[in-house]
């Protein structure tokens, strides 16, 4: 089995599994998520790919089209028959994020939305209220810059990370997709680009934002030099080691909306499903491994220190909430997260989305409508390649 990060491996490291199933041997390796899709495809063609593996959900379509993924219908049916309680503890989003073209190929045991996260101490110093709209985010940012030594907003503008944060912001602003293609040339898309322009033109974000990666953004939030960020639950345990939830930082329960588009605002999330190789000779045993990873003790160990889990029993448990006190009020939000639409050309489209954000950060006075039209044409052209 391949994991996309070492942190996804349960603390037990399959000891309990081997004790229960001594005739099944599981060996685990770590292939970084950034490399896992292409590495799996090469090894699949060579007949040496693992039985189970983990990739980012938006790239599963590439493998599904090549019949490299096992349809999990039989595994689901057997799981529900043999362990209905554990099966029922999986939230729908876990299976939905592992679905492509209405077929379930994977289980996103670890997933979550990106949430408006803010320094309560800095907002208080600035005399600013917790924002509920993007207009209020900018208003709070202006107060923060005027009254404190912090910047109002922190974001990662470099090409080092895929644009998951930016896609989440787009959806919260009411942005839409057509045939899984992000609609940048729209009212929401224009607003989205203008937001990044405003951060730079008014000095609300660090002037080096275009070069920041996610680590830079998170470090600035933890040291208080950026007072607001869009961030995921998996990073909060790291925040907790440096700053105290409640008194120094907190998180908004509802998505931040664009004024006039409140009903269109929604959370879209990221996920890292486990998939099964269609060449596997051991589909039943692969299903047992998925159950092991999903059971209370194993998924709790990962969720407590790293990524929240699709096992709702874990997320509602005293053990998890004691370690992550901010999570209780977020449970309803987290369990209803939507999968961000993904296209077969998503990897290439992500480059265009990153180009769009970098354009806005580098051209704070640029013509948004003209730029949005150009980026939309690029996205539509990529989509047309699949149609052809």
Helices and strands as residue ranges (DSSP letters): E 2-3, G 6-8, H 15-20, E 29-30, H 33-45, E 52-54, G 57-59, H 60-65, H 73-82, H 84-88, H 92-96, E 99-100, E 103-104, E 106-107, E 111-118, H 120-126, H 134-147, H 164-172, E 177-178, E 181-182, H 187-201, G 209-211, H 214-222, E 228-232, H 233-240, E 250-251, G 262-264, E 268-271, E 274-276, H 283-294, H 296-305, H 312-315, H 318-323, G 328-330, H 331-335, E 338-339, H 346-362, H 368-387
